[in-house]
Amino acid sequence: MLDPNHNAHGNYYLVQGDYTGSWNYIPKEMGILAWYYQKRALSLPFFSKLGFRTLAGAYYDADTLDNPRGWLEELQKTPNAQGIVYTTWQNKYALLEEFAKLVSGKQ
């Protein structure tokens, strides 16, 4: 809700008010987890340049490792990037072991 590339703007779905500038009111010690894959190249550097630690929220209800690979590529370009989070909404863990190998560099 703090990402201007995603939902921190006016007229956001069912929100009364405007989240524009909300990132100016949170402590820099707070880590920011970006999770909008298509906007990762905008969101991660935006928060990094403001001095926040960043993480990727890899949406992982897919059948391949393409999404986490894309996140890892962008994280490598991002100063203060801290890591990646395995995210599932469907309790889908079939590739969890392969994900762990990918993010640990042991694949």
C-alpha positions in Angstrom: 0.0 0.0 0.0 3.0 2.3 0.1 4.2 1.7 -3.5 3.4 4.6 -5.9 3.9 2.2 -8.8 1.1 0.0 -7.5 -1.5 1.3 -5.1 -0.1 4.4 -3.3 -2.0 7.0 -5.3 -5.3 8.6 -5.5 -8.5 6.8 -6.6 -7.1 3.4 -5.6 -9.8 0.7 -5.4 -12.3 1.3 -2.5 -9.9 3.7 -0.7 -11.2 6.9 0.6 -8.4 9.4 0.4 -5.0 9.2 -1.2 -1.8 7.2 -0.4 0.5 9.4 -2.4 3.6 10.2 -0.3 2.8 7.6 2.3 6.4 6.4 2.0 7.5 9.7 3.6 5.9 8.8 6.9 7.4 5.4 7.7 10.8 4.7 9.3 13.7 3.9 7.1 14.4 0.8 9.3 11.2 -0.7 7.9 11.8 -3.2 5.1 9.7 -2.9 2.0 8.4 -6.0 0.3 7.5 -5.4 -3.4 5.2 -7.9 -4.9 3.9 -6.5 -8.2 6.0 -8.5 -10.6 5.4 -6.3 -13.7 6.4 -3.2 -11.7 9.5 -4.7 -10.0 12.0 -2.7 -12.0 10.3 0.5 -10.8 9.3 -0.4 -7.2 12.6 -1.9 -6.0 14.8 1.0 -7.1 12.3 3.5 -5.9 12.4 2.3 -2.3 16.1 1.6 -2.4 16.9 5.1 -3.5 14.9 6.4 -0.5 17.1 4.3 1.8 14.8 1.4 2.5 15.9 -2.3 2.6 13.9 -4.1 -0.1 12.6 -7.6 -0.5 10.8 -9.4 -3.4 7.5 -11.1 -2.8 7.7 -13.8 -5.4 4.2 -15.0 -6.2 4.6 -18.7 -6.5 1.5 -20.4 -7.5 3.0 -21.1 -10.9 4.4 -24.2 -12.4 7.9 -22.8 -13.1 10.6 -20.8 -11.5 10.3 -17.9 -14.0 8.7 -15.5 -11.5 11.4 -15.9 -8.9 14.1 -15.8 -11.5 12.8 -12.4 -12.7 12.8 -11.1 -9.2 16.3 -12.3 -8.5 17.6 -10.5 -11.6 16.1 -7.3 -10.4 17.2 -7.7 -6.9 20.8 -8.1 -8.1 20.5 -4.6 -9.6 19.0 -3.1 -6.4 21.2 -1.6 -3.6 20.1 -2.7 -0.1 18.1 -5.6 -1.5 17.8 -8.1 1.3 16.1 -11.2 -0.2 13.1 -12.9 -1.6 10.0 -14.4 0.0 8.2 -17.5 -1.2 4.5 -16.6 -1.5 1.6 -18.9 -2.1 -2.1 -18.3 -1.9 -3.0 -21.9 -2.9 -0.7 -23.8 -0.5 1.3 -24.8 -3.5 4.7 -26.1 -2.4 5.7 -28.6 -5.1 8.7 -26.5 -6.2 9.6 -25.2 -2.8 12.8 -27.2 -2.8 13.8 -26.0 -6.2 13.0 -22.4 -5.2 15.3 -22.8 -2.2 18.1 -24.1 -4.4 17.5 -21.2 -6.9 17.7 -18.5 -4.2 20.7 -20.1 -2.4 22.6 -20.4 -5.7 22.8 -24.2 -5.4 20.8 -25.0 -8.5 
